[in-house]
Amino acid sequence: MNNDKFDFKKFLNVLAERREASLVVLLVIMLIPVSMRSHSFLSPENIGEIFNDISILVIVSIGEFLVILSNGIDLSVGSIIAFTGMACGMVNQNHPGVSPFIILFIGMGIGIMMGMINGIIVAYGKIPPIITTLGTMSIFRGFTFVLSGGTWVTSSEMTDAYIHLPRMKFLGVSMLVWIALVVIFIMYYFMKYKKEGREIYAIGGNPVAARFVGVNETKIRMITFILSGALCGLSGALWTARYASAVNEMATGFEMQAVAACVLGGVNFAGGAGGIVGVVLGALFFGVLNNALPVIYLSAFWQMFVQGLVVLAALTINTVSDNHKTKVLLAQRRA
């Protein structure tokens, strides 16, 4: 007979070290009372809607993850989405014969140029990313108003093919979700198997040591912001199509949701640690949270409070976990 008792402290330590596992546990814990309150919450239709809701957030969060991983931050993602979304909406309005898939690439191209602007200022101008993107956040949003002349592009001015694009089904899954899955797999491969992906970790973890072993910091900074811009450009085109409108205020504050998904996913805010899987789970947790709070009849004001509290708690847990790991490593070295 086994007399070993369950070591709860050891269990918590394992969860702290494996943040993806801890996030899955928290997600299950949250789903139990919500599904008991609303039996339709875990229905295939609602789960599909949640996946549709988080698809754009996943794409943008992966771009934000790359920048944070390199010890930076991109606060302009919401404004890039707005500008590219407006540009794509106007292309569809004025050139209805252009394929919706071509419009997605147009959005990505515009996003790449806007990301390149951020990258040049940070990499060559040596301006801190938070200052750079705080400025370009307002500049890009202003460009959106200038481009549109303060007007909107409504659903009646868009083609049915463009609006239907994210709603197309393949194997019972919407095209929006498929595009998000393709982005996840491509970026996972890039981060795990490409030299540049490993160099992003190196720059974020220890930039001085990375430079000594030959990592080109300027190149890596450019890559992270260009990829972030490309993913935001793709998201802008998808946003306009999914919501069947292009408005100047679209994606306002979306950068905070992207940062929150990264924090919830265990990405180290100082750079050098984190993974694509954690970011996806963070976005999923955030999406489920947003869909679950109305189910328990929580007012919109309290919803914002709970969302902020969850992000703050996740950041605190990540910090405590990192400090614990550092102490363990120091103790091992002394021993």
Contacts in CASP RR format, 6 or more apart in sequence:
PFRMAT RR
TARGET T0000
AUTHOR 0000-0000-0000
METHOD contacts of the structure
MODEL  1
MNNDKFDFKKFLNVLAERREASLVVLLVIMLIPVSMRSHSFLSPENIGEI
FNDISILVIVSIGEFLVILSNGIDLSVGSIIAFTGMACGMVNQNHPGVSP
FIILFIGMGIGIMMGMINGIIVAYGKIPPIITTLGTMSIFRGFTFVLSGG
TWVTSSEMTDAYIHLPRMKFLGVSMLVWIALVVIFIMYYFMKYKKEGREI
YAIGGNPVAARFVGVNETKIRMITFILSGALCGLSGALWTARYASAVNEM
ATGFEMQAVAACVLGGVNFAGGAGGIVGVVLGALFFGVLNNALPVIYLSA
FWQMFVQGLVVLAALTINTVSDNHKTKVLLAQRRA
14 21 0 8 1.000
15 21 0 8 1.000
15 22 0 8 1.000
15 25 0 8 1.000
16 22 0 8 1.000
16 317 0 8 1.000
16 320 0 8 1.000
16 321 0 8 1.000
16 324 0 8 1.000
17 321 0 8 1.000
17 325 0 8 1.000
19 265 0 8 1.000
19 266 0 8 1.000
19 278 0 8 1.000
19 318 0 8 1.000
19 321 0 8 1.000
20 265 0 8 1.000
20 277 0 8 1.000
20 278 0 8 1.000
20 281 0 8 1.000
23 264 0 8 1.000
23 265 0 8 1.000
23 266 0 8 1.000
23 278 0 8 1.000
23 281 0 8 1.000
23 282 0 8 1.000
23 285 0 8 1.000
24 281 0 8 1.000
26 285 0 8 1.000
27 281 0 8 1.000
27 284 0 8 1.000
27 285 0 8 1.000
27 288 0 8 1.000
30 285 0 8 1.000
30 288 0 8 1.000
30 289 0 8 1.000
30 292 0 8 1.000
31 41 0 8 1.000
31 42 0 8 1.000
31 288 0 8 1.000
31 292 0 8 1.000
33 296 0 8 1.000
34 41 0 8 1.000
34 292 0 8 1.000
34 295 0 8 1.000
34 296 0 8 1.000
35 41 0 8 1.000
35 42 0 8 1.000
37 295 0 8 1.000
37 296 0 8 1.000
38 295 0 8 1.000
40 46 0 8 1.000
41 291 0 8 1.000
41 292 0 8 1.000
41 295 0 8 1.000
46 291 0 8 1.000
48 174 0 8 1.000
48 177 0 8 1.000
49 291 0 8 1.000
50 284 0 8 1.000
50 287 0 8 1.000
50 288 0 8 1.000
50 291 0 8 1.000
51 173 0 8 1.000
51 174 0 8 1.000
51 177 0 8 1.000
52 166 0 8 1.000
52 174 0 8 1.000
52 176 0 8 1.000
52 177 0 8 1.000
52 242 0 8 1.000
53 287 0 8 1.000
53 290 0 8 1.000
53 291 0 8 1.000
54 180 0 8 1.000
54 283 0 8 1.000
54 284 0 8 1.000
54 286 0 8 1.000
54 287 0 8 1.000
55 176 0 8 1.000
55 177 0 8 1.000
55 179 0 8 1.000
55 180 0 8 1.000
55 238 0 8 1.000
56 176 0 8 1.000
56 180 0 8 1.000
56 235 0 8 1.000
56 236 0 8 1.000
56 238 0 8 1.000
56 239 0 8 1.000
56 242 0 8 1.000
57 254 0 8 1.000
57 257 0 8 1.000
57 258 0 8 1.000
57 261 0 8 1.000
57 283 0 8 1.000
57 286 0 8 1.000
57 287 0 8 1.000
58 180 0 8 1.000
58 183 0 8 1.000
58 184 0 8 1.000
58 261 0 8 1.000
58 279 0 8 1.000
58 280 0 8 1.000
58 283 0 8 1.000
58 284 0 8 1.000
59 179 0 8 1.000
59 180 0 8 1.000
59 183 0 8 1.000
59 231 0 8 1.000
59 234 0 8 1.000
59 235 0 8 1.000
59 238 0 8 1.000
60 77 0 8 1.000
60 78 0 8 1.000
60 81 0 8 1.000
60 231 0 8 1.000
60 232 0 8 1.000
60 235 0 8 1.000
60 254 0 8 1.000
60 258 0 8 1.000
61 257 0 8 1.000
61 258 0 8 1.000
61 261 0 8 1.000
61 262 0 8 1.000
61 279 0 8 1.000
61 280 0 8 1.000
61 282 0 8 1.000
61 283 0 8 1.000
62 183 0 8 1.000
62 184 0 8 1.000
62 187 0 8 1.000
62 231 0 8 1.000
62 276 0 8 1.000
62 279 0 8 1.000
62 280 0 8 1.000
63 74 0 8 1.000
63 77 0 8 1.000
63 187 0 8 1.000
63 224 0 8 1.000
63 227 0 8 1.000
63 228 0 8 1.000
63 229 0 8 1.000
63 231 0 8 1.000
63 232 0 8 1.000
63 258 0 8 1.000
64 73 0 8 1.000
64 74 0 8 1.000
64 77 0 8 1.000
64 228 0 8 1.000
64 255 0 8 1.000
64 258 0 8 1.000
64 259 0 8 1.000
64 261 0 8 1.000
64 262 0 8 1.000
65 262 0 8 1.000
65 267 0 8 1.000
65 274 0 8 1.000
65 275 0 8 1.000
65 276 0 8 1.000
65 279 0 8 1.000
66 187 0 8 1.000
66 200 0 8 1.000
66 223 0 8 1.000
66 224 0 8 1.000
66 227 0 8 1.000
66 228 0 8 1.000
67 73 0 8 1.000
67 74 0 8 1.000
67 129 0 8 1.000
67 224 0 8 1.000
67 225 0 8 1.000
67 228 0 8 1.000
68 259 0 8 1.000
68 262 0 8 1.000
68 267 0 8 1.000
68 268 0 8 1.000
68 269 0 8 1.000
68 271 0 8 1.000
69 200 0 8 1.000
69 201 0 8 1.000
69 204 0 8 1.000
69 224 0 8 1.000
69 267 0 8 1.000
69 268 0 8 1.000
69 271 0 8 1.000
69 272 0 8 1.000
69 273 0 8 1.000
69 274 0 8 1.000
69 275 0 8 1.000
70 200 0 8 1.000
70 203 0 8 1.000
70 204 0 8 1.000
70 220 0 8 1.000
70 221 0 8 1.000
70 224 0 8 1.000
70 271 0 8 1.000
70 272 0 8 1.000
71 203 0 8 1.000
71 204 0 8 1.000
71 205 0 8 1.000
71 207 0 8 1.000
71 270 0 8 1.000
71 271 0 8 1.000
71 272 0 8 1.000
72 129 0 8 1.000
72 130 0 8 1.000
72 271 0 8 1.000
73 129 0 8 1.000
73 130 0 8 1.000
73 133 0 8 1.000
73 259 0 8 1.000
74 118 0 8 1.000
74 129 0 8 1.000
74 133 0 8 1.000
74 225 0 8 1.000
74 228 0 8 1.000
74 255 0 8 1.000
75 130 0 8 1.000
75 133 0 8 1.000
75 134 0 8 1.000
75 137 0 8 1.000
75 255 0 8 1.000
76 114 0 8 1.000
76 115 0 8 1.000
76 118 0 8 1.000
76 133 0 8 1.000
76 135 0 8 1.000
76 136 0 8 1.000
76 137 0 8 1.000
76 140 0 8 1.000
76 255 0 8 1.000
77 228 0 8 1.000
77 229 0 8 1.000
77 232 0 8 1.000
77 251 0 8 1.000
77 254 0 8 1.000
77 255 0 8 1.000
77 258 0 8 1.000
78 137 0 8 1.000
78 232 0 8 1.000
78 251 0 8 1.000
78 252 0 8 1.000
78 253 0 8 1.000
78 254 0 8 1.000
78 255 0 8 1.000
79 136 0 8 1.000
79 137 0 8 1.000
79 138 0 8 1.000
79 139 0 8 1.000
79 140 0 8 1.000
79 141 0 8 1.000
79 142 0 8 1.000
79 144 0 8 1.000
79 251 0 8 1.000
80 111 0 8 1.000
80 114 0 8 1.000
80 115 0 8 1.000
80 140 0 8 1.000
80 229 0 8 1.000
80 232 0 8 1.000
80 233 0 8 1.000
80 236 0 8 1.000
81 232 0 8 1.000
81 233 0 8 1.000
81 235 0 8 1.000
81 236 0 8 1.000
81 239 0 8 1.000
81 250 0 8 1.000
81 251 0 8 1.000
81 254 0 8 1.000
82 140 0 8 1.000
82 141 0 8 1.000
82 144 0 8 1.000
82 236 0 8 1.000
82 248 0 8 1.000
82 249 0 8 1.000
82 250 0 8 1.000
82 251 0 8 1.000
82 252 0 8 1.000
83 110 0 8 1.000
83 114 0 8 1.000
83 140 0 8 1.000
83 141 0 8 1.000
83 143 0 8 1.000
83 144 0 8 1.000
83 147 0 8 1.000
84 107 0 8 1.000
84 110 0 8 1.000
84 111 0 8 1.000
84 114 0 8 1.000
84 232 0 8 1.000
84 233 0 8 1.000
84 235 0 8 1.000
84 236 0 8 1.000
84 237 0 8 1.000
85 107 0 8 1.000
85 233 0 8 1.000
85 236 0 8 1.000
85 237 0 8 1.000
85 239 0 8 1.000
85 240 0 8 1.000
85 246 0 8 1.000
85 250 0 8 1.000
86 144 0 8 1.000
86 147 0 8 1.000
86 148 0 8 1.000
86 153 0 8 1.000
86 240 0 8 1.000
86 246 0 8 1.000
86 247 0 8 1.000
86 248 0 8 1.000
86 250 0 8 1.000
87 106 0 8 1.000
87 107 0 8 1.000
87 110 0 8 1.000
87 147 0 8 1.000
88 103 0 8 1.000
88 104 0 8 1.000
88 106 0 8 1.000
88 107 0 8 1.000
88 236 0 8 1.000
88 237 0 8 1.000
88 240 0 8 1.000
88 241 0 8 1.000
88 246 0 8 1.000
89 103 0 8 1.000
89 153 0 8 1.000
89 158 0 8 1.000
89 162 0 8 1.000
89 240 0 8 1.000
89 246 0 8 1.000
90 147 0 8 1.000
90 148 0 8 1.000
90 153 0 8 1.000
90 246 0 8 1.000
91 98 0 8 1.000
91 103 0 8 1.000
91 106 0 8 1.000
92 98 0 8 1.000
92 100 0 8 1.000
92 103 0 8 1.000
92 153 0 8 1.000
92 158 0 8 1.000
92 159 0 8 1.000
92 162 0 8 1.000
92 240 0 8 1.000
93 153 0 8 1.000
93 157 0 8 1.000
93 158 0 8 1.000
96 159 0 8 1.000
97 159 0 8 1.000
99 161 0 8 1.000
100 159 0 8 1.000
100 161 0 8 1.000
100 162 0 8 1.000
100 165 0 8 1.000
100 241 0 8 1.000
101 165 0 8 1.000
103 162 0 8 1.000
103 237 0 8 1.000
104 165 0 8 1.000
104 234 0 8 1.000
104 237 0 8 1.000
104 238 0 8 1.000
106 237 0 8 1.000
107 233 0 8 1.000
107 234 0 8 1.000
107 236 0 8 1.000
107 237 0 8 1.000
108 230 0 8 1.000
108 233 0 8 1.000
108 234 0 8 1.000
108 237 0 8 1.000
109 230 0 8 1.000
109 233 0 8 1.000
110 233 0 8 1.000
111 229 0 8 1.000
111 230 0 8 1.000
111 232 0 8 1.000
111 233 0 8 1.000
112 226 0 8 1.000
112 229 0 8 1.000
112 230 0 8 1.000
112 233 0 8 1.000
114 136 0 8 1.000
114 140 0 8 1.000
114 229 0 8 1.000
114 232 0 8 1.000
114 233 0 8 1.000
115 225 0 8 1.000
115 226 0 8 1.000
115 228 0 8 1.000
115 229 0 8 1.000
115 230 0 8 1.000
115 232 0 8 1.000
116 222 0 8 1.000
116 225 0 8 1.000
116 226 0 8 1.000
117 136 0 8 1.000
118 129 0 8 1.000
118 132 0 8 1.000
118 133 0 8 1.000
118 136 0 8 1.000
118 225 0 8 1.000
118 228 0 8 1.000
118 229 0 8 1.000
119 132 0 8 1.000
119 221 0 8 1.000
119 222 0 8 1.000
119 225 0 8 1.000
119 226 0 8 1.000
120 222 0 8 1.000
121 127 0 8 1.000
121 132 0 8 1.000
121 136 0 8 1.000
122 128 0 8 1.000
122 129 0 8 1.000
122 132 0 8 1.000
122 221 0 8 1.000
122 225 0 8 1.000
123 217 0 8 1.000
123 218 0 8 1.000
123 219 0 8 1.000
123 221 0 8 1.000
123 222 0 8 1.000
123 225 0 8 1.000
124 218 0 8 1.000
137 255 0 8 1.000
141 248 0 8 1.000
144 248 0 8 1.000
145 248 0 8 1.000
148 246 0 8 1.000
148 248 0 8 1.000
150 248 0 8 1.000
152 245 0 8 1.000
152 246 0 8 1.000
152 247 0 8 1.000
152 248 0 8 1.000
153 240 0 8 1.000
153 245 0 8 1.000
153 246 0 8 1.000
154 244 0 8 1.000
154 245 0 8 1.000
155 163 0 8 1.000
155 244 0 8 1.000
155 245 0 8 1.000
158 240 0 8 1.000
158 241 0 8 1.000
158 244 0 8 1.000
162 241 0 8 1.000
163 241 0 8 1.000
163 244 0 8 1.000
165 175 0 8 1.000
165 238 0 8 1.000
165 241 0 8 1.000
166 174 0 8 1.000
166 175 0 8 1.000
166 176 0 8 1.000
166 179 0 8 1.000
166 238 0 8 1.000
166 241 0 8 1.000
166 242 0 8 1.000
167 174 0 8 1.000
167 175 0 8 1.000
167 176 0 8 1.000
167 242 0 8 1.000
168 174 0 8 1.000
168 175 0 8 1.000
169 175 0 8 1.000
170 178 0 8 1.000
176 238 0 8 1.000
176 242 0 8 1.000
179 234 0 8 1.000
179 238 0 8 1.000
183 231 0 8 1.000
183 234 0 8 1.000
184 276 0 8 1.000
184 280 0 8 1.000
187 227 0 8 1.000
187 276 0 8 1.000
188 276 0 8 1.000
188 277 0 8 1.000
190 196 0 8 1.000
190 197 0 8 1.000
191 197 0 8 1.000
191 198 0 8 1.000
191 200 0 8 1.000
191 201 0 8 1.000
191 275 0 8 1.000
191 276 0 8 1.000
196 219 0 8 1.000
196 220 0 8 1.000
196 223 0 8 1.000
199 210 0 8 1.000
199 215 0 8 1.000
199 216 0 8 1.000
199 220 0 8 1.000
200 220 0 8 1.000
200 223 0 8 1.000
200 224 0 8 1.000
200 272 0 8 1.000
201 272 0 8 1.000
201 273 0 8 1.000
202 209 0 8 1.000
202 210 0 8 1.000
202 213 0 8 1.000
202 215 0 8 1.000
202 272 0 8 1.000
203 210 0 8 1.000
203 215 0 8 1.000
203 217 0 8 1.000
203 220 0 8 1.000
203 221 0 8 1.000
203 272 0 8 1.000
204 210 0 8 1.000
204 270 0 8 1.000
204 271 0 8 1.000
204 272 0 8 1.000
205 270 0 8 1.000
205 271 0 8 1.000
205 272 0 8 1.000
205 273 0 8 1.000
207 217 0 8 1.000
210 217 0 8 1.000
211 217 0 8 1.000
236 250 0 8 1.000
236 251 0 8 1.000
239 250 0 8 1.000
239 251 0 8 1.000
240 246 0 8 1.000
240 250 0 8 1.000
243 250 0 8 1.000
257 286 0 8 1.000
260 286 0 8 1.000
260 307 0 8 1.000
260 308 0 8 1.000
260 311 0 8 1.000
260 314 0 8 1.000
261 279 0 8 1.000
261 282 0 8 1.000
261 283 0 8 1.000
261 285 0 8 1.000
261 286 0 8 1.000
262 279 0 8 1.000
262 282 0 8 1.000
263 269 0 8 1.000
263 311 0 8 1.000
263 314 0 8 1.000
263 315 0 8 1.000
263 318 0 8 1.000
264 281 0 8 1.000
264 282 0 8 1.000
264 283 0 8 1.000
264 285 0 8 1.000
264 286 0 8 1.000
264 310 0 8 1.000
264 311 0 8 1.000
264 314 0 8 1.000
265 274 0 8 1.000
265 275 0 8 1.000
265 278 0 8 1.000
265 279 0 8 1.000
265 281 0 8 1.000
265 282 0 8 1.000
265 285 0 8 1.000
265 314 0 8 1.000
266 273 0 8 1.000
266 274 0 8 1.000
266 275 0 8 1.000
266 278 0 8 1.000
266 314 0 8 1.000
266 318 0 8 1.000
267 273 0 8 1.000
267 274 0 8 1.000
267 275 0 8 1.000
267 278 0 8 1.000
267 279 0 8 1.000
268 274 0 8 1.000
268 318 0 8 1.000
268 322 0 8 1.000
269 315 0 8 1.000
269 318 0 8 1.000
273 322 0 8 1.000
286 307 0 8 1.000
289 306 0 8 1.000
289 307 0 8 1.000
289 310 0 8 1.000
290 303 0 8 1.000
290 307 0 8 1.000
293 302 0 8 1.000
293 303 0 8 1.000
293 306 0 8 1.000
293 307 0 8 1.000
294 303 0 8 1.000
298 306 0 8 1.000
END
